[in-house]
Amino acid sequence: MRFFRMQNQARRRSRRLVGWYCLAFAGTVVSVSAVLGTLIAWLSPHEQLWWHYALPGALFTAMTVGLSLHRLRQIDDDGSAVAKALGGERLQLQQAHFLERRLLNLVAETAVAAGLPPPQVYLLRRDHSINAFAAGRSPECAVIGVTYGALVQLKRDELQAVVAHEFSHILNRDTRLNQRLSGWLYGLQGISSSGRYLLYGRDDTADDYRRRKNVDNHPFDNAVEIFFQSLPWYIPGGLLLVLGAAGSLFASWVQAAVSRQREFLADAAAVQFTRQTEPLVEALRKTALAGGHRLHSPHAPEYAHMLFAGLSYARLAATHPPLLERIRRLDPVAARRLAPELAEHDAVVFAHTPFHRLAPPGQPLPEHALAAEQKETEYRRCEAMMQSRIRRHRVLPGLKMLPADWQAAAYDGERATAALLYLFQAHRLPEKLLLAAGTPLFVRQQLRQLAKATLMPDAELLEHVLPAFVMQPPAAQQAALDLIRIALRRQVHTADTAYLWLLLKAYLAPLPQSGRLAEHPVAAGLIKAEQLSVPELQTALKAALLLNEPGKNALLQPLAQRLPATHPLLWRLLCVRLDMASWHFGV
């Protein structure tokens, strides 16, 4: 699609609609002032007619603007308040499930493409529908929320398209625009609320309304009641109610139209960020076929204009365009192909689903949830085994003073992959070679980010990221190891780099079985391990694997007196490869 042209078109229409919104706002105040001014002039003739119109005009302008500014101050906050109102739970990388880590990585990846700081991420765990939202008055305090249904049902590129859609709302300040429109609409609704108060403020049948408005608790309530009873407020109250309601209704329709145009803009920007149309089309298709987009939170209608998929089916009040129309703007061919399927599904939904019913359906998604839990269990098992193995050879606690990117690499497989590639200088490889190796975009971005820090490769950094690295699928691990081999062949490396590579392979290799020999002539060459070349060291280690535990102890005991101080990396390599705990030798 021509996403730049689509974005410009949506922006032009949005500006026109915002102009109509301002006209509706001003027209309501002017019409109310004109009607009340005419009524005052009719009841009390006076030579200066302008005074009859100026007084109510100034009064209702001040009231409307004051209420609007009060509401804007209430909602002009960061997006976390909206996320919590919708039942969101903020995701932290340390405790995240692997699907949640994927979402966090997608948000960080898309933030780079959009040129924005990564926002906070919230997950709506109770909602199994496909939906998302963005909130916050500025990119610095913005948040992105995703439902559990979107997390589980959408593939990685489809979820990224949804995240990119929400980033467009943040980048184009749609969240701030919606907050401003909502605040001014609240002030406009104050006119109809005043009319309702004039009509029902003295009526005994309107106690519930007055109690909600806190009228009964006012210290001057009795004086107000006497004042109401002495004057005929039915006429101005009815006029305010009718005129204010008509104006606020028209303004809400225009606000919904603005929101619909911004959805088209966000779809076009999502294609720009991801450079793909098909994932967003497929995400919209799955959203349309999911059976509903509603959320469990009672505050969802208040924030409907912030969601990825709308909650209302009404045409004029709908905050989102029809999903099929959004697909048609993205890909007309796909829209023609999907139209019969979506039309049939809509007919079933409207015929059998009550409008007030919360959809998600009551049942969770067992097949997706079960598969996710099985993967997470396997990854966590690999992580625990690696952590246990590292603790055998490192008595000291983990590293403390690390940059934020390096700290995050200890909890996420993709970040850990980027950290390992950096340790072996793979960031110096040509970009086309990284692309040919199938390195994910997020890993490449993280690799460039880590290259800004000047950290020297050592065993502690390697062990810091290894538990997260083994949580990657075997294919991803192998691809990273192949890149490291290429990087080692293409550059001149020191003995420490070679030892670090052997230490990495030692940690990833299966635990060695105990040998039966008490001594071996080739293994005895390890007594001068620091003088051996890398091939000779590998040969001696292979022979040492044939020794039993007393033989390994006898071999490493003399080395424990000098290597930990002179060649700590080499000492760590010998202990890990032979599976001998370093603390066993008092180190």
N, C-alpha and C positions, 0 to 999 in steps of 0.2 A: 504494500500500500504506500501511497505518497503521504507519509505521516507528517511532514512539515506543512503541506497544504491543508491537511485535515486539522492540524493544531491551529493554524492561522484562522481558518474558517470558524472553528469553535470559539476562539477568542473574540472574533468580531461579533458573533451572535451573543456571547456572554455580555459584552459591553453594552450592546443594545438593550438586552434584557435588564441589566442593572439600571440603565437609564429609565426604562419603563417602571421599574421598582421605585425609583426616586420620585417619578411623577405620581405614582399611586400613593406614595407616602404623603407628598405635598398636597395632592388633590384631595385626599381625605381630610386633612387638617383645614384646608381652605373651604371645602364644602360645609364642614361642620360649623366653622366660624361664620360663613355666609348665612346659613339657615338660622343659627341662633341669633346672629345680629339682626336679621330681618324680624325675627320674633320679638326681640327686645325693642326694636324701633316701632313695631306695631302696638306693643303694650304700653310703651312710654314715649310718645312722640317728642322729638328734640330737634333743635335746629342743626346741630352738628351730627349729621348722620354717620360720619366716619368713626365717631367714638363708639357707636353701637357695634361696629364690626371689628374695630381695633382691639377692644377689650377681650371679647371671647377668643379672637385670633391669637393674641399674645398669651392668654391663659392656657389654651389647649396646645399651642406650640411649646410653651414651657413645660407643660405636663408630659407631653409626648417625648420631647427630647430628654427630660429628666429621667423618666422611666427607662428609656432606651439606654442612657448612659449608666444608670444603676445596674441594668441587666448585663451590659457589656463588661462592667467591672467584675461582676460575679463569674462570668464564663470566660473571661480573658485570662486563662491560666494554662499551664502546660497540659498536654494530652493525657497524662496519667490519671487525671480525675475522670475523664471520659472512659478510659479503659477500665478503671475500677468500678464505675457505675454499670458497665456492661458485663461485669463478672470476670474480668481478665486477671490473669496471674502472670506477673513478670517472669520471663525466662532468664535464668542465670546459667552460664556455660558450664560451671562446675557441677551442677546437679542435673544437667539436661539429658534427656533421652536422645537416642541417635537421630530420630526424626526432628526433634527440637533443635539439635545441633545443626542439622541440615538447614532448618529455617533461619537460625542465627547467621549461618554462613551466607545464605542467599541474601539476607538483608545487608550484611557487610559488603558483599559483592556488588549488589545493585547500588549501594551508596556511593561506591567508587565510580560506577557508570554515570550516576546522576550528579556527581560532584557535590554531595551533601555529607554531613557527618552522620555516622550510623545512629539511628534512633533507638530508643528502648523498644523491646519486643514483648508483647503480651499474648498469651494464649487463652482462648475461651474454651476451657475443657468441657463444659457442660453442653456445648452446642455442636451437634454432629452435622449440621448443614454446612454448605460451602459458602463462606462469607469472610470478609476482612474489612478493616477500616483504618483510617489515618486520622489523627487529631493533633492539635497543638497550634498555637498562634504563630510559631516561627520554626524553621528547621532545627534550631538549637534545642527546642523543648518539645519536639514532635515525638509521637509514638506510633507504632504500627501494631495492630492486633489481627490475629488470624484465628479462626475457629478450628476446633479439633477435626471436624469433618474435612476441611480444606487440607489440613496437614496430612491426613491419612489417605484421602481419596485422590489427591492430585499428584502427578509425577513431578519430578524435580523441575523440569523446564516449565511446566504449567504453573506450579507454585511460584516460580520466579516471575512469570508474567503477571500474576496477581500482585506480587510484592512490588513489581515495577509500576503497576497501575496506581498503587497507593503512594509510591514515591512521587509520581506526577502530581498528585494532590498536594503533597508537601512542597514540591519545587515551585509549582504555580500558585502557591498560597491559597488554594481552594479552601483549606480548613479555616484559615482566617476569614476569608470571604463569607463562608457559611456562618461563622460565629457573628460576624458583623450584621449580616442580613437577619439572623435570628434575633439579635438584640434590638434592631430597629423595628422588627415585626412585633416584638413584645411591647414596645412603646405604643405602637399603633393600636394594638389590642386594648390598651388602657382606655381608649375612647369608648369602645363598646362596654368595657367593664364599668366605666363611670355611668353610662346610661343604665346599665343593669342595676347599679347601686341606687340611682335616683328612682328607679321604678320600684325596687323591692326593699330598699333600706328601711322603710317604716312599716312594711307589711308583715303581719304575724306569720303568714304562710311561707316566708322566705328566711326562716331562722337558720336553716342549714347553710344557705348561701352566706348569710351575715356571719355565722360562726366560722366558716372557712376564711372569710376576709378579716376576721378578728375584730369586727365592729363592736360586739357586745362587751369586749374587754376595754374599750376606749374610756378614758376617765371622763370625757365630755359626752358620753353616749346619751344621757337623758336630755341634755340641751339640744343635741343633734336631732333626737326624736321629736322634740317639741317644734324645732324649726321645720322639720319635714312635714309635720302635720299641719302647719300653718300656711304652707305654700303649695300651689298646684304644680308638682314636679313631673306629672305624668307626660306632659307634652315634650319638654326638653329631654327627659329620660328616654322616651321612645325614639326621638330623633337621633340622639347620640347612639343608642343601641343599633338602630338600623344603619345609619351612615357609617359608624365605626365598624360594624360587622361586615358591611359590604366592602369597605376599603381594606380591612385586614384580610378578607377572603381573597380579594383580587391580588393583594401583595403576596399572599402565601402561594397563589398559583404562579405568579411571576418568579418567586423564589424557587419553586419546584422546577420551573423551566430553566432557570439559571443552573440549577444542580444537574439537570439532564444534559445541558451543553457541556458542562465541566466533565461529565462522564465520558463523552466523546473525546474531549481533549485528553483525558487521562489514558484512554485506550490507545490513542495515537502516540502519546509519549511512551507508553509501555513498549510498543513496537520499536520505537527509537532506541530505548535503553537496551532491549534484548536482541534487536536486529532479527526478530523472528515474529511471524504472524500466526503460524499454526498453533503454538502452545496457548496463546491467549484465546484463540477461537475454540480450542478444545476445552479450556477451562470454563468458558462461557457455556459451552454445550453441556458439560457435566453439571454446571450450576443450574441450568434450565431443567435438567432431567433429575435433579436431586430431590424433588418433591416439595421444596419450600426453602425459604431463605431466612426464616424467622429465628430470633434469638430468645433465650429463656429470660433475659433481663427485662423487667417491666419498663426500664428506661429506654429500651430499643427504639420505640417510635420517635422519641425526642431527638435521637441521633441517627435517624434513618438516612439522612442525606449524606452521612459520612461513610456509609457502608459500600462494599463492592457490588452487592446486589440489593435492589430495593425491597421494601416491605409492603408497599401499597400497590394494589391493582388498578386504582382509579386513574383515569387518563390525565385530568388537569392537575390533580394533587400528587401524582407519581413523581418521586424524587429521582427516579432512574428511567431511562428509555427502555423499551422492550429489549430483551436479550437478543432476539432475532435481528432487530434493527442494529444493535451494536455489532453483531456478527456481519451483517450486510455492509456496514461501513468499513469493516476490516477486510473482508473477502467476499465479494458478491457471489462467486462460484460456490463457496462453502455454504453461504446462506441459502442458495437455491437447493443445494443438496440436503441440508438439514431441516428445511422448512416443513416437509411432511412429518418428520419425526417429532419435531417440537410442537407442531399444531395438534397432533394426536395426543401427545402427553398433556398439553394444556387443557384439552377437552376432558380428559380423565380427571385431572386435578380439580377443575372447577365443578365437575359433576359430583365428585365424591369427597372432596376435602372441604370442611367448613372454613370460612374465612378467618375465624378467630383461633383456629388450631395452631399450636406451635409445631412447626416442622423443623426440627428433626423428628423422624418417627421414634417411637419409644425404644426400639431395639438399637443397641450399638452396632458397630460394624465388626462382627466377630472375626471374619476371615482376615481383614486388614489388621485389626488389633492383635490377633494371634500371631500373624507373621511378624509384626513389629516387635512384639514381646520376645519371640524366639530369637530374632536377630540381636536384640539388645542383650539378652541373656548370654549368647555366645560371645559377643564383643566384651561384655563385662568380665566373663571368665578369662578371656585372653589377657585383658588388662590386669586382673588380679594376679595371674600367674607371672606376668612380667614384673609387676611391682614386688612380688615376693622374691623373685630371682635377683632383682637389683638390690634389695635390702640385705641379701647375703653378702654383698661385696661393698656396701657403702653404709658405714655406721653413722656417719654424719647426716644431719637432716638435709632436706632439699634446699636448692638455691632460693634466696630471699630477694635480693636486690636485682631484679630483672625488669626490662621494659615490659609494657603491658602486652605487646604482641607475643613476647616469649612466654609470659605467664599463661596466656590463653592457649598456647601450643601444648600445654600439659593436659588439656581437657578435650581436645578436638582432633580427630584424625587428619583432616585436611590441613589444619594449621601445623600439626606435627610433621606432616609430609613436607610442607614448605620449609620448616625449620631444619629438617634433616638435609634437604637439598642445599640449603645455605651452608650448613656445616662443612659440606664437601665442595663448596664453591660452584654449585650447579647454576647459580644465578649469573655466572659469566658465560654460560652457553648461549648461542644464538636463539632468538625467539622462535624462529622457524623449527629449530630442533625440538624445543619444548612442545610446540604445537604438534609436530610429527609423532612425538611420544605419547600424545593423548593427555597431556597434563591439563587438568581442569582449570578453567578461568580463575576461580577463586584461589587456587594454589599458586598460580602465576602472579596474581595480585599480591598475595601474602609474601611471596618470595621477594618481590621488588620492595615491599614494605620492610621486611626484615633486613634487607641489604643496607638500609640506612643506618642501622646500628652497627657499631664496630665491636663485635664480640669475637673473641678468639675461640676456635673450636677446641673442646676438651671433653673428657669423659663425663663430667658432671652435666654439661649441656645435653650430651647424647642421652644419658639416662633420664634426664628431665622430660624428654619428649617421647621416649620409646613406648611407655605404656599406652599413650594415646595413638601412637603410630600403628600398633598391632591391633587396634580396634577397626582399622581399615579392612575392606575386603582383600582377599589374597591377590587378586588381579591388580588392585591399586598399589599394594605393597611391592609387587614385582616390578611394576612400571617405574616406581621411584628408585628401586635398587638398580635397574638398568640404566637410568639416567645418571646415577652416581658413578657407575662403572665408566660411562662415557666421559663424565667430567674428570675422573681420575686419569683416564688415558690421554686426554687432550691437554693436560697441564702438568707442569713440573710440581711434584708434591714432596713434602718432607717425610721423614720417617714417622713423625707423630701422626700425620694424616693417614699413612699406611696402617699404623697400629690402630687408629680410630676406626678404619674400615674393617679391619679384622675383628675388633671388639664388637662392632655392629653385627657382623655375621655370626659371631659367637653367641650373642644374645638371641638372635633369631633362630639359631640352630637348635634342634632337639637336645634335651639333656643327655649327656654321654652316659653310656652304661659303664659300670665298674669293670676294669680289666682284671687279669689274673696274674700278670707278671710282677715280680718284685723290682726288677730293674730292666733297662733296655739301653743298649749302647748309643743309639741315635738320640734317645730322649735325654741322655746324660749331657748332650751338648747344650742343653738349656742353662747349664751352670754359667755359661757366658752369653746369655740371651741378648744382652744389649749390643754384642759385637756381631751377631748373626744378621745376614741379609733377610729380607722378608720371605723369599722362598725357603731359605734354610730354617727360618723360624717356624714356618708352616709345617715343614717336614718333621722337625723335632716335636712340635705339638701333637702331630698325628701319631707319632710313636709314643708320646707320653700318655695318650688315651688308653694304651694297652696296659698301663700299670694299675695295680690295685691301690686302695686308699693309703695303706702304709707306704707304698712306693712313691705315690704322689707327694705325701708329706715329707718324705726324705729328700725328694727332689726340690721342693719349694722352700724347705726350711732355711737352707743357706741363702737363698735369694731374698727371703723376707728381711734379712738384716741390712740390705743395701738398696734394693730396687724401689721400695716405697718412697724413699727420699730422693733418689737420683733419677729414676725413670718410673714415676707413678702410673703413667698410662700403660706402659709395658707390663708392670706388675698387675694392674687390673685385668689386662688381656689374658695373662696366664691363669689367674684365678677363675675367671669366667669360663674360659675354654675348657679347663680341667674340672670345673664345678667344685672348686675348693673355696670355702668361705674365707675371706680375708681376715676376719676377726679370729679365726682358728689359729692364726700365727701371731696374734697379739698386735696386729696392725690396725 
